[in-house]
């Protein structure tokens, strides 16, 4: 589960890169780039608002 602040959530849920459907962006697009550098790149390219950015990833594990 991902919890994202509004600027990042809007970026992840918006159509981009051609005709991709909203919500198909993945954090795998970050590659090996540090998160802060990726955020700055998205802002410079006009793909994300210049606003606070917070991301929390929650991984739920089930016991077998």
Protein Blocks (a to p, Z undefined) as FASTA:
>chain_A
ZZddfklmmmmmpceehjacehiacfklnmmacfklmmmmmmmnopaccddddddddddd
ddZZ
